[in-house]
Amino acid sequence: MRLSLALPLLALALNANAAPATLPGKAEVAAYADQLLADTYPADGPGAAVLVARGDEVLYRGARGLASVELKVPLSPDQSFRIGSVTKQFAAAGLLKLIDAGKLGLDDPLSKFLPDFPNGAKITVRQLLNHTSGVKSYTGIAGVMDGPIRQDLSTAALIATFKDQPVDFAPGEGWAYNNSGYVLVGAVIEAASGKPWHAQLTESVLAPNGLKQTVYGADDALIPGMARGYTVRDGHVAPAAFLSMTQPHAAGALVSTVDDLFRWNRALHGGKLLSAASYTAMTTPAGKAVDAKYGFGIGPGTLRGHAQLQHGGGIFGFSSHLLYVPDAQLSVVVLQNSDSSLNGKGDPGHLATLLGAYALGDPYPQVKPIEVSVETLKGAEGVYRVDTYNTRVLRVVDGKLVAQRTGGAQATLIPTAVDTYFYEDSLTWFKLERDAAGKITGMRLYQDGEGEGAVSLLTSDPLPSARTPIDVPVEQLKRLVGSYRGDGVNMKVFLEGAQLKTQLDGQPAFDLFAETPNKFFLTVVDATLTFAPDSGAVSSVTLNQGPAVIEFKRQD
């Protein structure tokens, strides 16, 4: 269970009867991309390199920002970046090459390659590739990202850190994004080939396709043109934290360039790399991965009515996104040398989506706010039913309409037309629906620019009361401090000065605000923590977030 601030990337619905799009040329794409980068990245901070291509024709290749903030070295599209989880696409293809060579099969058990791995006889290679193995992701284990991630580990030693952890679910019975699964993919590659996973990838998929700048990002390697990675700490740009590149392994340890990732798209999706059967398996979700829309290192989806194949990556100091639209042979690559943003705009996936839509001749419209009276905004207030378990609450706060889904973050809405609202700094939008008498009956929310939109009906439920925090003496807060565990997840509750905070595995710390001396709420998401018993030593805390109710037992 994760406290998440992420909002879904939503967009305008397509008009099915619209005329075919006119494709923009190089000059138009360049002007759009240059402006988008200028609006997203300051010239004196970390930035991004971008490539947009249609077929073999590069429409745009550029960069904005600094490769070294300290030395004031500008970024260029020639430079190398850590690509994080885009590595999974290469690892999946490398393993499929071994399958095409007859070295193993998708439904072979993990025990064939790692005989001592717990429950390995029931975990298949396919389940490792599509995140349905149930193995605990090591990056979600308490404390791993705070220190152990710095240690150099062999493949066997890395596997030892998670193999005995409780599973998330039985193999094939669920889906959860899983870095451990791709460490195991790397281990299978090593067992089947007799070579280090990255050496096998170089030999079988990188070198044969001219990807000379895509390499294993070893800490002791001098990589020409390597950009420095950054983060945001305490409101300012700072060097990214160190991690041993032995640990991202086949889940995220490669380094590449925009040019090489373009070559990769052409090779992988152009039929040069895999058999037809392996390519179909890689790009087609199966089993519990269908609802998650995940193949093998690839997330199939749609972009402005076109099928797309994409994957993003995030690693200390870097973020990335690689997108391909088959029917237009469109490639978009965005590589960023920071893992967070000062202005909230540095999202490679968002940029890739905007660039892809523009290159397809179907750009997302610019959000142009209009003036709307507070009275009109208040008319939209209410509780809208999303599904059986979830609602979306609209209310006016400080003169602005805001939305909050059950268990989610509060987001400011921007009016752009009558009854039409966009989420701030997002492509998300909805239109209120009214009956013949002009009374609001619900809203229609448009996702990914597709279909008819999802309707949420206005209920008669009263608006939830706005929470007002109370003051609790620090001495009383101290009894709540401790380590807790529930549903396979660790929670830390601690004091920072007089501020009580909570932190889950692999997540940032969040401030807690007292509703009562034993019940606290978060403002970043719709969630509460209730400590028990009311007096004396605390033995447990219960998290309520949306339909989820999880009890965490005290461990110290």
C-alpha positions as CSV (number, residue, x, y, z in Angstrom):
1,M,0.0,0.0,0.0
2,R,1.5,3.4,-1.0
3,L,0.4,6.9,-0.3
4,S,0.4,8.4,-3.7
5,L,0.5,12.0,-4.9
6,A,0.3,11.0,-8.6
7,L,-2.6,12.2,-10.6
8,P,-3.6,10.2,-13.7
9,L,-2.6,11.8,-17.0
10,L,-5.9,12.7,-18.6
11,A,-6.7,14.5,-21.7
12,L,-9.3,15.8,-24.1
13,A,-11.7,13.3,-25.8
14,L,-11.3,12.7,-29.5
15,N,-13.9,13.7,-32.0
16,A,-14.5,10.4,-33.9
17,N,-15.7,12.4,-37.0
18,A,-12.7,14.8,-37.1
19,A,-10.8,15.2,-40.3
20,P,-7.5,13.4,-40.6
21,A,-4.7,15.3,-38.8
22,T,-2.2,17.3,-40.9
23,L,1.2,16.2,-39.8
24,P,3.6,19.1,-38.8
25,G,7.0,19.4,-40.4
26,K,10.4,19.7,-38.8
27,A,10.3,23.5,-38.3
28,E,6.9,23.3,-36.6
29,V,7.9,20.4,-34.3
30,A,11.1,22.2,-33.5
31,A,9.4,25.4,-32.6
32,Y,6.9,23.5,-30.4
33,A,9.5,21.4,-28.7
34,D,11.8,24.4,-28.0
35,Q,9.0,26.3,-26.4
36,L,7.9,23.3,-24.4
37,L,11.4,22.8,-23.0
38,A,11.8,26.5,-22.2
39,D,8.5,26.5,-20.4
40,T,9.5,23.4,-18.4
41,Y,13.2,23.7,-17.5
42,P,15.1,26.8,-16.3
43,A,18.2,27.5,-18.3
44,D,20.4,27.5,-15.2
45,G,19.3,24.2,-13.7
46,P,19.0,20.5,-14.6
47,G,17.1,19.9,-17.8
48,A,16.5,17.3,-20.5
49,A,17.5,16.0,-23.9
50,V,14.7,15.2,-26.4
51,L,14.4,13.5,-29.7
52,V,11.2,13.2,-31.9
53,A,11.3,11.1,-35.1
54,R,8.8,9.9,-37.6
55,G,10.1,6.7,-39.3
56,D,13.8,7.3,-40.0
57,E,13.4,11.1,-40.1
58,V,14.4,13.0,-37.0
59,L,12.0,15.9,-36.5
60,Y,13.6,17.3,-33.5
61,R,16.8,16.8,-31.5
62,G,17.6,19.2,-28.8
63,A,18.2,19.9,-25.1
64,R,17.6,22.5,-22.4
65,G,19.3,23.1,-19.0
66,L,22.7,22.2,-17.6
67,A,24.6,18.9,-17.6
68,S,26.6,20.2,-14.7
69,V,24.9,22.9,-12.6
70,E,28.2,23.5,-10.7
71,L,30.3,24.0,-13.8
72,K,27.6,25.7,-15.9
73,V,28.0,23.1,-18.7
74,P,24.9,23.1,-20.9
75,L,23.1,19.9,-21.8
76,S,23.3,18.6,-25.3
77,P,21.4,15.8,-27.0
78,D,24.7,14.0,-27.4
79,Q,25.0,13.3,-23.6
80,S,24.4,10.1,-21.7
81,F,21.8,9.7,-18.9
82,R,20.9,6.9,-16.6
83,I,17.6,5.6,-18.0
84,G,16.3,3.7,-14.9
85,S,13.4,1.3,-15.6
86,V,13.6,1.8,-19.4
87,T,16.3,-0.8,-18.8
88,K,13.6,-3.4,-18.3
89,Q,12.7,-3.2,-22.0
90,F,16.3,-4.2,-22.9
91,A,16.4,-6.9,-20.3
92,A,13.1,-8.4,-21.5
93,A,14.3,-8.3,-25.1
94,G,17.6,-9.9,-24.1
95,L,15.8,-12.8,-22.3
96,L,13.4,-13.2,-25.3
97,K,16.5,-13.5,-27.6
98,L,17.6,-16.4,-25.5
99,I,14.1,-17.9,-25.8
100,D,14.2,-17.5,-29.6
101,A,17.6,-19.3,-29.5
102,G,16.0,-22.2,-27.7
103,K,17.8,-21.7,-24.4
104,L,14.6,-21.5,-22.3
105,G,10.9,-20.9,-22.4
106,L,8.5,-18.3,-21.1
107,D,6.7,-20.8,-18.9
108,D,9.9,-22.4,-17.5
109,P,9.9,-22.3,-13.7
110,L,12.4,-20.0,-11.9
111,S,13.7,-23.1,-10.0
112,K,15.2,-24.3,-13.3
113,F,17.7,-21.4,-13.0
114,L,17.7,-20.7,-9.3
115,P,17.0,-24.0,-7.6
116,D,17.2,-22.5,-4.1
117,F,14.7,-19.6,-4.6
118,P,11.7,-20.0,-2.3
119,N,8.6,-21.2,-4.2
120,G,10.6,-21.0,-7.4
121,A,8.9,-24.1,-8.9
122,K,5.7,-22.1,-9.0
123,I,7.1,-18.8,-10.4
124,T,7.5,-18.7,-14.2
125,V,9.8,-16.6,-16.4
126,R,6.7,-15.0,-17.9
127,Q,5.6,-13.8,-14.4
128,L,8.9,-12.2,-13.7
129,L,8.6,-10.3,-17.0
130,N,5.1,-9.0,-16.5
131,H,5.2,-8.3,-12.7
132,T,2.8,-11.1,-11.7
133,S,5.3,-13.2,-9.7
134,G,4.3,-11.8,-6.3
135,V,7.9,-11.6,-5.2
136,K,8.6,-8.7,-2.8
137,S,10.2,-5.7,-4.6
138,Y,13.4,-5.0,-2.8
139,T,13.1,-1.3,-3.3
140,G,10.0,-1.3,-1.1
141,I,11.7,-3.1,1.8
142,A,12.0,-0.7,4.9
143,G,15.3,1.1,5.0
144,V,16.8,-0.2,1.8
145,M,16.7,3.2,0.1
146,D,18.2,4.9,3.1
147,G,21.6,3.1,3.2
148,P,21.8,-0.5,1.9
149,I,21.2,0.7,-1.6
150,R,24.8,2.1,-1.5
151,Q,26.4,-1.3,-1.2
152,D,28.0,-3.1,-4.1
153,L,26.3,-6.5,-4.4
154,S,26.7,-9.5,-6.6
155,T,23.6,-10.9,-8.3
156,A,23.4,-13.6,-5.6
157,A,23.9,-11.2,-2.7
158,L,21.2,-8.9,-4.1
159,I,18.7,-11.7,-4.5
160,A,19.5,-12.7,-0.9
161,T,18.2,-9.4,0.3
162,F,14.6,-10.1,-0.8
163,K,14.2,-13.9,-1.5
164,D,12.9,-14.7,2.0
165,Q,10.6,-11.7,2.3
166,P,6.8,-12.4,2.5
167,V,5.3,-12.5,-0.9
168,D,2.7,-9.9,-2.1
169,F,0.5,-12.6,-3.5
170,A,0.7,-16.1,-5.0
171,P,2.4,-16.4,-8.4
172,G,0.0,-15.3,-11.2
173,E,-2.7,-14.2,-8.8
174,G,-2.0,-10.4,-8.8
175,W,0.0,-7.6,-10.4
176,A,2.5,-5.3,-8.7
177,Y,5.3,-3.4,-10.3
178,N,8.4,-5.2,-9.1
179,N,12.1,-4.4,-9.4
180,S,13.0,-7.7,-7.7
181,G,11.3,-9.5,-10.7
182,Y,13.7,-7.9,-13.1
183,V,16.7,-8.6,-10.9
184,L,15.6,-12.2,-11.3
185,V,15.2,-11.7,-15.0
186,G,18.9,-10.7,-15.0
187,A,19.7,-13.8,-13.0
188,V,17.9,-16.0,-15.5
189,I,19.8,-14.3,-18.3
190,E,23.1,-15.1,-16.5
191,A,22.1,-18.7,-15.8
192,A,21.0,-19.3,-19.4
193,S,23.9,-17.6,-21.1
194,G,26.8,-18.1,-18.7
195,K,27.6,-14.4,-18.8
196,P,26.8,-11.3,-16.7
197,W,23.4,-10.0,-17.7
198,H,24.7,-6.7,-19.1
199,A,27.4,-8.5,-21.1
200,Q,24.8,-10.7,-22.7
201,L,22.6,-7.7,-23.6
202,T,25.6,-6.0,-25.2
203,E,26.4,-9.1,-27.3
204,S,22.8,-10.1,-28.3
205,V,20.8,-6.8,-28.6
206,L,23.0,-3.7,-28.3
207,A,26.0,-4.2,-30.5
208,P,24.2,-5.9,-33.4
209,N,21.9,-2.9,-33.6
210,G,24.5,-0.2,-33.4
211,L,23.7,0.9,-29.8
212,K,27.3,1.9,-28.9
213,Q,26.3,4.4,-26.3
214,T,23.9,2.2,-24.3
215,V,26.1,0.6,-21.6
216,Y,26.0,-0.7,-18.1
217,G,26.3,2.3,-15.8
218,A,29.0,0.9,-13.5
219,D,30.2,3.2,-10.8
220,D,33.9,2.8,-11.8
221,A,33.3,3.4,-15.5
222,L,34.2,6.6,-17.3
223,I,31.2,7.2,-19.6
224,P,31.9,9.9,-22.2
225,G,29.3,12.7,-22.1
226,M,27.7,11.5,-18.9
227,A,25.4,14.2,-17.4
228,R,25.4,14.7,-13.7
229,G,22.2,13.7,-11.8
230,Y,20.3,16.0,-9.5
231,T,17.4,16.1,-7.0
232,V,15.4,18.7,-5.1
233,R,16.2,18.8,-1.4
234,D,14.7,21.4,1.1
235,G,13.5,23.5,-1.8
236,H,16.7,23.7,-3.8
237,V,18.6,21.7,-6.4
238,A,21.1,19.4,-4.9
239,P,23.3,16.5,-6.2
240,A,21.5,13.2,-6.3
241,A,22.1,10.7,-3.5
242,F,24.6,7.9,-4.3
243,L,23.5,4.4,-5.0
244,S,25.6,1.4,-6.1
245,M,24.7,0.7,-9.7
246,T,25.1,-3.0,-9.0
247,Q,21.7,-2.8,-7.3
248,P,19.4,-1.5,-10.0
249,H,20.7,-4.5,-12.0
250,A,18.5,-5.5,-15.0
251,A,15.7,-3.5,-13.5
252,G,17.4,-0.1,-14.1
253,A,21.2,0.0,-14.4
254,L,21.7,1.0,-18.1
255,V,22.9,4.4,-19.4
256,S,21.9,5.6,-22.9
257,T,21.4,8.6,-25.2
258,V,18.4,9.9,-27.1
259,D,20.0,8.7,-30.3
260,D,20.5,5.2,-29.1
261,L,17.0,5.0,-27.7
262,F,15.7,6.1,-31.1
263,R,17.8,3.3,-32.7
264,W,16.4,0.9,-30.2
265,N,12.8,1.8,-31.1
266,R,13.5,1.2,-34.8
267,A,15.2,-2.1,-34.1
268,L,12.7,-3.5,-31.6
269,H,9.5,-2.3,-33.3
270,G,10.8,-2.7,-36.8
271,G,11.1,-6.5,-36.6
272,K,14.9,-6.6,-36.6
273,L,15.4,-8.0,-33.1
274,L,12.8,-10.6,-32.1
275,S,10.7,-13.4,-33.6
276,A,7.1,-12.4,-34.3
277,A,6.0,-14.7,-31.4
278,S,8.4,-13.1,-28.9
279,Y,7.5,-9.5,-30.0
280,T,3.8,-10.3,-29.6
281,A,4.3,-11.7,-26.2
282,M,6.4,-8.7,-25.2
283,T,3.8,-6.1,-26.3
284,T,0.6,-8.0,-25.3
285,P,-0.5,-8.0,-21.6
286,A,-1.7,-11.4,-20.3
287,G,-3.3,-12.7,-17.2
288,K,-3.3,-10.4,-14.2
289,A,-1.2,-7.9,-16.3
290,V,-4.1,-7.2,-18.6
291,D,-5.8,-4.6,-16.3
292,A,-2.4,-3.1,-15.5
293,K,-1.7,-2.7,-19.3
294,Y,1.8,-4.2,-19.0
295,G,3.6,-6.5,-21.3
296,F,7.3,-7.2,-20.8
297,G,9.0,-3.9,-20.1
298,I,6.4,-2.2,-22.2
299,G,3.1,-0.5,-21.3
300,P,0.7,-0.6,-24.2
301,G,-1.8,2.3,-24.3
302,T,-3.2,4.9,-26.6
303,L,-2.2,8.4,-27.6
304,R,-4.8,10.6,-29.3
305,G,-6.5,7.5,-30.6
306,H,-3.3,5.8,-31.8
307,A,-1.9,2.6,-30.1
308,Q,1.3,3.4,-28.3
309,L,4.0,1.4,-26.6
310,Q,5.9,3.1,-23.8
311,H,7.8,2.9,-20.6
312,G,9.2,5.4,-18.1
313,G,12.2,5.3,-15.8
314,G,13.2,6.9,-12.5
315,I,16.5,6.5,-10.6
316,F,18.5,8.7,-8.3
317,G,19.3,11.8,-10.2
318,F,17.5,10.9,-13.5
319,S,14.1,10.4,-15.1
320,S,13.3,9.1,-18.6
321,H,10.5,8.2,-21.0
322,L,10.5,6.2,-24.2
323,L,7.4,6.2,-26.5
324,Y,6.6,4.6,-29.8
325,V,3.4,4.9,-31.9
326,P,3.4,2.0,-34.4
327,D,1.0,3.2,-37.0
328,A,2.9,6.5,-37.4
329,Q,6.3,4.9,-36.7
330,L,6.7,7.8,-34.2
331,S,9.5,7.8,-31.6
332,V,9.7,10.2,-28.7
333,V,12.6,10.1,-26.2
334,V,12.9,12.4,-23.1
335,L,15.9,12.0,-20.8
336,Q,16.1,14.3,-17.8
337,N,19.1,14.7,-15.4
338,S,17.0,15.2,-12.3
339,D,14.6,12.9,-10.4
340,S,12.4,15.8,-9.2
341,S,11.5,19.3,-10.1
342,L,11.4,22.7,-8.4
343,N,8.5,23.9,-10.4
344,G,6.5,20.7,-10.6
345,K,6.8,20.5,-14.4
346,G,9.7,18.1,-14.9
347,D,7.9,15.0,-15.9
348,P,9.4,13.2,-18.9
349,G,6.2,11.1,-19.4
350,H,4.1,14.2,-19.6
351,L,6.5,15.9,-22.0
352,A,6.7,12.8,-24.2
353,T,2.9,12.7,-24.4
354,L,2.7,16.3,-25.4
355,L,5.4,16.0,-28.0
356,G,3.9,12.8,-29.4
357,A,0.5,14.3,-29.7
358,Y,1.9,17.4,-31.5
359,A,3.9,15.2,-33.9
360,L,0.8,13.2,-34.7
361,G,-0.9,16.5,-35.8
362,D,-3.4,16.3,-32.9
363,P,-1.9,18.5,-30.1
364,Y,-3.4,19.0,-26.8
365,P,-5.0,22.4,-26.5
366,Q,-3.4,25.1,-24.3
367,V,-5.2,25.7,-21.0
368,K,-6.6,29.2,-21.1
369,P,-8.3,30.1,-17.8
370,I,-11.5,32.2,-17.8
371,E,-13.0,34.2,-15.0
372,V,-15.7,32.4,-13.1
373,S,-17.6,33.9,-10.1
374,V,-17.2,32.2,-6.7
375,E,-21.0,31.7,-6.8
376,T,-20.7,29.7,-10.0
377,L,-17.9,27.6,-8.5
378,K,-20.0,26.9,-5.4
379,G,-22.7,25.7,-7.7
380,A,-20.4,22.8,-8.7
381,E,-19.7,21.7,-5.1
382,G,-20.8,18.2,-4.2
383,V,-19.9,14.6,-3.8
384,Y,-19.7,12.8,-7.2
385,R,-19.8,9.0,-7.3
386,V,-16.9,7.4,-9.2
387,D,-17.7,3.8,-8.3
388,T,-18.8,1.6,-5.5
389,Y,-15.9,2.6,-3.2
390,N,-14.8,6.0,-4.5
391,T,-16.1,9.5,-4.8
392,R,-14.7,12.8,-6.1
393,V,-15.5,15.8,-3.9
394,L,-15.6,19.3,-5.4
395,R,-15.5,22.2,-3.0
396,V,-14.4,25.8,-3.1
397,V,-11.2,26.6,-1.0
398,D,-9.8,30.1,-0.9
399,G,-11.9,31.2,-3.9
400,K,-10.9,28.3,-6.1
401,L,-12.6,25.0,-7.0
402,V,-10.6,22.0,-5.9
403,A,-11.2,18.3,-6.4
404,Q,-10.2,15.3,-4.2
405,R,-10.9,11.7,-5.0
406,T,-11.3,9.2,-2.1
407,G,-7.8,8.6,-0.7
408,G,-6.2,11.0,-3.2
409,A,-4.5,14.4,-3.2
410,Q,-6.4,17.6,-3.4
411,A,-6.0,19.4,-6.7
412,T,-6.8,22.9,-7.9
413,L,-9.1,23.2,-10.9
414,I,-8.9,25.8,-13.6
415,P,-12.1,26.8,-15.4
416,T,-11.5,27.0,-19.2
417,A,-15.1,27.2,-20.6
418,V,-18.7,27.0,-19.3
419,D,-18.8,23.9,-16.9
420,T,-15.3,22.8,-18.1
421,Y,-12.4,22.5,-15.7
422,F,-8.8,21.3,-16.0
423,Y,-6.6,20.0,-13.2
424,E,-3.8,22.5,-12.6
425,D,-0.5,21.6,-14.3
426,S,-2.2,18.6,-15.9
427,L,-4.1,17.4,-19.0
428,T,-6.9,16.2,-16.8
429,W,-10.2,17.8,-17.5
430,F,-13.9,17.2,-17.0
431,K,-17.2,18.8,-18.1
432,L,-20.2,19.1,-15.8
433,E,-23.4,17.6,-17.1
434,R,-26.8,19.2,-16.6
435,D,-30.4,18.1,-17.1
436,A,-33.0,19.9,-19.2
437,A,-33.7,22.3,-16.3
438,G,-30.0,23.2,-16.1
439,K,-29.4,21.4,-12.8
440,I,-26.0,19.7,-12.5
441,T,-26.4,15.9,-12.6
442,G,-22.8,14.7,-12.7
443,M,-19.5,15.1,-14.5
444,R,-17.8,13.4,-17.5
445,L,-14.1,12.9,-17.1
446,Y,-11.9,12.3,-20.2
447,Q,-8.9,10.0,-19.8
448,D,-6.0,9.7,-22.2
449,G,-7.9,11.5,-24.9
450,E,-10.0,8.5,-25.6
451,G,-13.6,7.3,-25.8
452,E,-16.8,8.8,-24.5
453,G,-15.4,9.8,-21.0
454,A,-16.3,8.4,-17.6
455,V,-19.4,9.7,-15.9
456,S,-19.6,10.3,-12.2
457,L,-23.1,11.2,-10.9
458,L,-23.7,13.9,-8.4
459,T,-25.0,12.4,-5.1
460,S,-27.1,13.9,-2.4
461,D,-24.3,13.2,0.2
462,P,-23.3,16.3,2.2
463,L,-19.9,17.8,1.7
464,P,-17.4,16.3,4.2
465,S,-16.5,18.7,6.9
466,A,-13.1,20.5,6.4
467,R,-10.6,19.2,8.9
468,T,-9.2,21.7,11.4
469,P,-6.1,20.6,13.2
470,I,-5.8,20.9,17.0
471,D,-2.7,21.4,19.1
472,V,-1.3,18.3,20.9
473,P,1.6,18.8,23.3
474,V,4.9,17.3,22.2
475,E,5.1,15.2,25.3
476,Q,1.8,13.5,24.2
477,L,3.1,13.1,20.7
478,K,6.2,11.2,21.9
479,R,4.1,8.2,22.9
480,L,3.1,7.7,19.2
481,V,6.6,7.7,17.9
482,G,7.8,4.2,16.8
483,S,8.1,1.6,14.1
484,Y,5.0,-0.2,12.9
485,R,4.3,-3.0,10.4
486,G,1.2,-4.1,8.6
487,D,0.2,-5.9,5.4
488,G,3.9,-6.5,4.6
489,V,4.7,-2.7,4.8
490,N,6.7,-0.8,7.3
491,M,5.6,2.5,8.7
492,K,7.8,4.9,10.7
493,V,6.2,7.6,12.9
494,F,8.6,10.2,14.2
495,L,9.0,13.8,15.4
496,E,10.8,16.5,13.6
497,G,10.9,19.3,16.1
498,A,7.3,19.6,17.2
499,Q,5.9,18.2,13.9
500,L,4.7,14.6,13.9
501,K,5.5,12.8,10.6
502,T,4.9,9.4,9.0
503,Q,6.8,7.5,6.4
504,L,6.1,4.3,4.6
505,D,8.5,2.0,2.8
506,G,10.2,3.8,-0.1
507,Q,8.1,6.9,0.3
508,P,8.8,10.5,1.4
509,A,7.8,11.6,4.9
510,F,4.5,13.3,5.3
511,D,3.3,15.7,8.0
512,L,0.5,14.5,10.4
513,F,-2.1,16.9,11.8
514,A,-4.1,16.1,14.9
515,E,-7.9,15.7,14.7
516,T,-7.9,14.3,18.2
517,P,-4.9,13.3,20.4
518,N,-5.0,9.8,18.8
519,K,-6.4,10.5,15.3
520,F,-4.3,12.3,12.7
521,F,-4.9,13.3,9.1
522,L,-2.7,14.1,6.1
523,T,-3.2,17.0,3.8
524,V,-1.3,15.6,0.8
525,V,-3.8,12.7,0.4
526,D,-7.2,11.8,1.9
527,A,-6.0,9.5,4.7
528,T,-6.0,9.2,8.5
529,L,-4.0,7.4,11.1
530,T,-5.6,6.3,14.4
531,F,-3.4,5.2,17.2
532,A,-4.6,2.7,19.9
533,P,-5.1,2.4,22.7
534,D,-6.2,5.9,23.7
535,S,-3.8,6.0,26.6
536,G,-0.7,4.3,27.8
537,A,1.7,2.5,25.5
538,V,0.6,2.6,21.8
539,S,0.3,-0.9,20.3
540,S,-1.0,-0.2,16.8
541,V,-2.0,2.4,14.3
542,T,-4.8,2.0,11.7
543,L,-4.4,3.6,8.3
544,N,-7.7,4.6,6.5
545,Q,-7.1,5.7,2.9
546,G,-10.1,5.3,0.5
547,P,-11.5,1.8,0.8
548,A,-8.3,0.5,2.3
549,V,-8.1,-0.1,6.1
550,I,-4.7,-1.4,7.3
551,E,-3.7,-2.1,10.8
552,F,0.0,-1.6,11.6
553,K,1.4,-3.4,14.7
554,R,4.1,-1.7,16.8
555,Q,7.5,-3.3,16.3
556,D,9.6,-1.6,19.0
